[in-house]
């Protein structure tokens, strides 16, 4: 029963890491589309988010594959949560109008 008690914090940590990663991705895209030079912004964000997540997985697993698996489950669950609460995608007003797919 004690091994289950060590998996709950690993699951919660994976959930937090996922919220940081996917929430950071959402924030980066929202801010990056308005920048004149977005490449450094996206690259910096990717390196920072990935570094945080890899370090978090390393610390939480503590050489136990069960903890790592629980953290990965929390991470995947966070993706579903963030995509649900992030809101609708940005609308592009510069996009051409949708043409009908058939001949008149």
BELVENLIN-V782266 format. One record per pair of residues at least 12 apart in sequence whose C-alpha atoms are under 8 Angstrom apart, sorted by sequence separation. I is the first residue (numbers start at 1). J is the second residue. If there is no record, write none. Layout:
i->(I:I)
j->(J:J)
//
This chain:
i->(28:29:28:57:28:25:24:25:24:21:20:21:21:17:18:17:17:13:14:13:10:10:11:14:15:18:19:22:10:14:18:22:10:13:14:15:16:17:18:7:11:12:14:15:16:18:19:23:7:10:11:14:15:18:19:22:26:6:10:11:13:14:15:18:8:11:12:15:16:7:11:15:19:23:10:11)
j->(41:42:42:71:45:45:45:46:49:49:49:50:53:52:53:53:56:56:57:60:60:61:67:70:71:74:75:78:67:71:75:79:68:71:72:73:74:75:76:66:70:71:73:74:75:77:78:82:67:70:71:74:75:78:79:82:86:67:71:72:74:75:76:79:70:73:74:77:78:70:74:78:82:86:74:75)
//
